[in-house]
Structures are given as C-alpha cells and as structure tokens.
Amino acid sequence: MNKKEKQIYKKKLLEKKDSIIKKLSQVYSESKEVEAEIAQDVVDKAESSYTKEFLLSLSDAEQKQLFLIDQALRRIEKCEYGICQMCRQEIGKKRLDAVPWTPYCINCQEKKEEESV
C-alpha cells in the first residue's frame, strides 16, 4: 500500500471517529435527559429505564468501533495498516474500503466469528 492510499484511509478513519464521537456525545446527553425526567408511575419508570438502556447499548457498540478505529490509526503510524493481524497477509482493498478499521482479512474474520459461536 502506498503513502497516498494510507492517507486516504487515515482520512476515512478520522472522519468516522469524529462522527462516532459526536454521536456518543449526543447519546450521552439524551440519556441524561431521560434520567432527569421525573417518572410519575411504574409504566413511565419502565419506559424511561428501557430508553436509557437502549441509548447506552448503542454507545457500547460505537465505543467498540471507536477502539477498532484507534487501533487502525496506530497501525497506519506503525506501517502495519492493511496487514491481517492473524495471518499477516495483506487485507483486500475492497474489504478495507468497506470496513477501514478491520484488523483481519475476510478469511480470518470468518474463523474468528466461528470461534465465538
């Protein structure tokens, strides 16, 4: 992978990171609003609790994605970007275009998913 391609991926990663940070900030604000609302009865409390839990679960998934993006940015700096972290083979360009933060080639990703089932 040449320097220009790495810069393109770095820009994509930074844009996605910024987008996630903005969304997490919004989710955090919304969860605080739900928390601040005074629930009047059991149904209101249950709905409020569910809404807050839902908002925070969204942020968990995005925090994981943010972690993967930060790892990918570090791999760019170490000149290891685009190399599968399991088999050490080059990750396909189409895969990197679709999921620029991926640490694995498609074959290793499938193996990893099978192991976790």
N, C-alpha and C positions, 0 to 999 in steps of 0.2 A: 504494500500500500504506500502510495507516495504522500509527500507532505501536504499537497493540496487536498487530497481526499481526506486525510486526517483532520485538516482544518474544517472541512465541510461537516464531518461527523461531530467534531467538537462543538461547532455552532449549533447543530441539531440538538445535541445533548444539553447544552446550556439553555437553549430556548425551552426545552421540555422541563428542565429543572426549575426554571423561573415560573413556568406555568403551574407546576405542581405546588411550588411554594406559595404562590398567590391563592391557589385553590385551598390549600391546607389552612392558610390564614383565614379565608372566608368560612370554612367549615368550623374552625375553632370559634370564630365569632358567633356563628349560628348556634353552636352547641351551648355557648354561654347564654345566649338569648333564651334558648329552651329552658336552661337551668334557672334563669332568672324569673321566668313566668311563674306566677302563683297558680298551682293546680288546685281546683276547687273540690273535686271529688275523686274517687278511685279510678274512674274511667279516664279522666283528664291526666291523672298521675301516670297511669299505664301508657297512655298515648305519648306523653311528654318523655317518659323513660325510653320508649321504643324509638322515638325520633332521635333522641340524643345518642342512643346506642348505634343506630343506623349511621348517623353522621360520623361518629367516631370510628366505626368499622371501615368506612370509606377512607378515612385518613390513614388507617393502618396499612391498607393496600398501597396507598400512594407513598407512605413513608418507606415501604419496602422497595418500591420503584425508585424513589429518590436515592436510596442506598445503592442500588444497582447502577444508577446514573453516575454517582460519585465514584464508584469503583471503575467504571468505564473511563471516566475522565482521568483517573490515576493511571490506567493502562495506557492511555494516549501519551501522557507525560513520560512514562517508562518505556515507550516504544513497543508495547506489548498488545496494543489495540488490534483487534481483528484476528487474534490468535485464540483458539479454543483453550480454556483453562483446564480441560481434562485431557484431551488427546494431543494438544499442542499443534494441531493442524489449522490452516487458515479457515476462517469463517467465511462462508459465501457472501458475496456482495449483496445479493437480494435479501438475505437474512438480516444483514446489518442495516440495509435500507429500511426494512420493516420494523426491526427491533434493535436500534443502535446501541442499547445498553446491555445486550446479551453477552454473557461470558462464555457461552457454549455454541458449538456448531449444532446443526439440526440433529445429527445422529446422537451426539452426547446428551442433548437436551431430552430427546426421547428416552434414552436409557435412564436418565435422572428421574424423569416422570414415572417410568415403570417401577423404579426402585421405591418411590414414595407411595405407591398404591398398596 
